[in-house]
Amino acid sequence: MIIIHGFIEIETQYRDYTDPYEIETISIQDKILSIRSIEKDTNINTLTINRECHGYRGLHNFQFLIDYFSKQPNVDFYMLSQCLKRYQEFLKEVKKSQINLLSLINQKIISKNNIVQAINDYEVYFFEQVKSHLSDDDFIVATFNALNLEIQEVEPRRTLFTQGLLSLFGIEINQEQEILHQMINLHNNLGKERVEAALNMLDYY
């Protein structure tokens, strides 16, 4: 299991597991990102997880993974190599933007406090927009990521789940202890489905 920038987990062997508690199925992300608090909105049936980061955020350069998967005799692995390649190029552009922003802050053209306030304001706006467009039948997960200026890394801050999506995993929105237990055990034992999940995540970039 390898984690690349953005807390995206990539496995070099997507094999099937029979035991859901095998050590290999434990998410690296769950070890790094703890749940600080849970917010329930019963008016629109959503659950929001507030997270806190405690460690390594992932590789910026993962050309070795691109090379590895491109050589595997498997269509899914070839698609994964192409998605990783696009994501690698995307990260290069993101890094340039971060460098430019930090340069403006260092030159005192932009105040760090103003940037932090802008991020906080946009976070509020982001979730207001998500919630205003929800219906009871939606299967949605929305995550807000923000640049941490102190460590110069992007990290997740809040993730919203709709009740419909939670129901797919057998989670009831009114059972807080069950939510805490199951949110750290949502791992698929089938390798093909974990590959597809990685492809779907990378396909956004």
C-alpha positions as CSV (number, residue, x, y, z in Angstrom):
1,M,0.0,0.0,0.0
2,I,1.4,3.4,-1.1
3,I,-0.2,6.8,-0.4
4,I,0.3,9.6,-3.0
5,H,-0.4,13.3,-2.6
6,G,-4.0,14.0,-1.7
7,F,-4.2,11.0,0.6
8,I,-4.9,8.7,-2.3
9,E,-4.1,5.1,-1.6
10,I,-2.6,2.9,-4.4
11,E,-1.9,-0.8,-4.0
12,T,0.8,-2.6,-6.0
13,Q,-1.2,-5.8,-5.6
14,Y,-5.0,-5.5,-5.7
15,R,-5.7,-9.0,-4.5
16,D,-8.9,-10.3,-2.9
17,Y,-9.1,-10.7,0.9
18,T,-11.3,-13.2,2.8
19,D,-10.9,-11.6,6.2
20,P,-12.0,-7.9,6.5
21,Y,-9.6,-7.4,9.4
22,E,-6.4,-8.5,7.6
23,I,-3.6,-6.0,8.2
24,E,-3.3,-5.2,4.5
25,T,-6.9,-3.8,4.3
26,I,-6.3,-1.2,7.0
27,S,-6.4,2.2,5.4
28,I,-3.3,4.4,5.7
29,Q,-5.5,7.4,5.4
30,D,-7.5,6.3,8.5
31,K,-4.2,6.2,10.4
32,I,-3.2,9.7,9.3
33,L,-6.6,11.4,9.4
34,S,-8.5,11.2,12.6
35,I,-12.1,12.1,13.2
36,R,-12.2,15.2,15.3
37,S,-16.0,15.5,15.4
38,I,-19.2,14.5,13.6
39,E,-22.0,16.9,12.7
40,K,-25.5,15.6,11.9
41,D,-28.1,17.8,10.0
42,T,-31.4,16.0,10.4
43,N,-33.2,18.7,8.3
44,I,-31.4,17.6,5.1
45,N,-30.2,14.2,6.4
46,T,-26.5,14.7,6.0
47,L,-23.5,13.7,8.1
48,T,-20.3,15.9,8.2
49,I,-17.0,14.5,9.4
50,N,-14.4,17.0,10.7
51,R,-10.9,15.6,10.3
52,E,-7.5,16.3,11.7
53,C,-4.2,15.4,10.0
54,H,-1.4,13.8,12.0
55,G,1.2,12.8,9.5
56,Y,2.5,12.2,6.0
57,R,0.3,13.4,3.2
58,G,1.7,11.3,0.3
59,L,4.2,11.2,-2.5
60,H,4.4,14.0,-5.0
61,N,6.5,12.0,-7.5
62,F,5.2,8.5,-8.2
63,Q,6.6,7.9,-11.7
64,F,7.7,4.4,-10.5
65,L,4.0,3.5,-10.0
66,I,3.1,4.8,-13.5
67,D,5.9,2.7,-15.0
68,Y,4.9,-0.4,-12.9
69,F,1.2,-0.4,-13.8
70,S,1.9,0.4,-17.5
71,K,3.9,-2.8,-17.8
72,Q,1.2,-5.1,-16.2
73,P,-0.8,-7.3,-18.6
74,N,-4.1,-6.0,-17.2
75,V,-6.5,-3.5,-18.7
76,D,-7.5,-2.0,-15.4
77,F,-3.8,-1.6,-14.4
78,Y,-3.1,0.2,-17.7
79,M,-6.0,2.5,-17.1
80,L,-4.6,3.2,-13.6
81,S,-1.2,4.0,-15.1
82,Q,-2.8,6.6,-17.4
83,C,-4.9,8.1,-14.6
84,L,-1.8,8.4,-12.4
85,K,0.1,10.0,-15.3
86,R,-2.6,12.7,-15.7
87,Y,-2.7,13.2,-11.9
88,Q,1.1,13.6,-11.8
89,E,0.8,16.4,-14.4
90,F,-2.0,18.0,-12.4
91,L,0.1,18.0,-9.3
92,K,2.9,19.8,-11.1
93,E,0.5,22.7,-11.9
94,V,-0.9,22.7,-8.4
95,K,2.7,23.0,-7.0
96,K,3.4,26.0,-9.3
97,S,0.3,27.7,-8.0
98,Q,1.3,27.1,-4.4
99,I,4.8,28.4,-5.0
100,N,3.3,31.6,-6.6
101,L,1.0,32.1,-3.7
102,L,3.7,31.6,-1.1
103,S,5.9,34.0,-3.0
104,L,3.2,36.7,-2.9
105,I,2.8,36.1,0.9
106,N,6.6,36.4,1.4
107,Q,6.7,39.6,-0.6
108,K,3.8,40.9,1.6
109,I,1.7,41.5,-1.4
110,I,-1.0,39.2,0.1
111,S,-1.5,38.8,3.9
112,K,-1.4,35.3,5.2
113,N,-4.4,36.2,7.5
114,N,-6.4,37.3,4.4
115,I,-5.6,33.9,2.7
116,V,-6.7,32.0,5.8
117,Q,-9.9,34.1,6.1
118,A,-10.6,33.5,2.4
119,I,-10.2,29.8,2.8
120,N,-12.6,29.7,5.8
121,D,-15.2,31.9,4.0
122,Y,-15.1,29.6,0.9
123,E,-15.4,26.5,3.1
124,V,-18.7,27.9,4.5
125,Y,-19.9,28.8,1.0
126,F,-18.9,25.4,-0.4
127,F,-21.0,23.5,2.0
128,E,-23.9,25.9,1.8
129,Q,-24.0,25.3,-2.0
130,V,-23.8,21.5,-1.6
131,K,-26.6,21.4,0.9
132,S,-28.8,23.8,-1.1
133,H,-28.8,21.4,-4.0
134,L,-29.4,18.1,-2.1
135,S,-32.5,15.9,-2.4
136,D,-33.4,12.8,-0.3
137,D,-32.4,10.4,-3.0
138,D,-28.9,11.8,-3.6
139,F,-25.8,9.6,-3.2
140,I,-23.2,12.2,-2.5
141,V,-19.9,12.6,-0.7
142,A,-18.3,16.1,-0.7
143,T,-14.9,16.8,0.7
144,F,-13.3,20.3,1.3
145,N,-9.5,20.4,1.1
146,A,-7.5,23.4,1.9
147,L,-3.8,24.5,1.7
148,N,-2.1,24.5,5.1
149,L,0.2,27.5,4.9
150,E,2.4,26.4,7.8
151,I,3.4,23.1,6.2
152,Q,2.6,24.0,2.6
153,E,0.5,21.0,2.0
154,V,-3.2,20.5,1.0
155,E,-5.1,18.5,3.5
156,P,-8.8,17.4,4.0
157,R,-10.8,19.4,6.5
158,R,-14.4,18.3,6.2
159,T,-16.4,15.6,4.4
160,L,-20.1,15.5,4.0
161,F,-22.1,12.4,3.3
162,T,-25.8,12.1,2.3
163,Q,-28.1,9.7,4.1
164,G,-28.6,7.8,0.9
165,L,-24.9,7.1,0.5
166,L,-24.5,6.0,4.1
167,S,-27.4,3.6,3.7
168,L,-25.5,1.8,1.0
169,F,-22.9,0.9,3.7
170,G,-25.5,0.0,6.2
171,I,-24.9,3.1,8.4
172,E,-27.9,4.7,10.1
173,I,-27.5,8.5,10.5
174,N,-28.9,8.4,14.0
175,Q,-26.5,5.9,15.5
176,E,-23.4,7.9,16.5
177,Q,-21.3,5.1,17.9
178,E,-22.0,2.9,14.9
179,I,-21.0,5.7,12.6
180,L,-17.7,6.1,14.3
181,H,-17.1,2.3,14.2
182,Q,-18.1,1.8,10.6
183,M,-16.5,5.0,9.1
184,I,-13.1,3.4,9.8
185,N,-14.0,0.0,8.4
186,L,-15.4,0.9,4.9
187,H,-12.9,-1.3,3.0
188,N,-13.7,-3.5,0.1
189,N,-12.2,-7.0,0.2
190,L,-12.4,-7.4,-3.6
191,G,-9.3,-6.2,-5.5
192,K,-11.1,-5.3,-8.7
193,E,-13.5,-3.0,-6.8
194,R,-10.6,-1.3,-5.0
195,V,-9.0,-0.6,-8.4
196,E,-12.2,0.8,-9.7
197,A,-12.5,3.1,-6.6
198,A,-8.9,4.3,-7.2
199,L,-9.7,5.0,-10.9
200,N,-12.9,6.9,-10.0
201,M,-11.0,9.1,-7.5
202,L,-8.2,9.8,-10.0
203,D,-10.6,10.4,-12.8
204,Y,-11.6,13.8,-11.3
205,Y,-8.2,15.2,-12.3
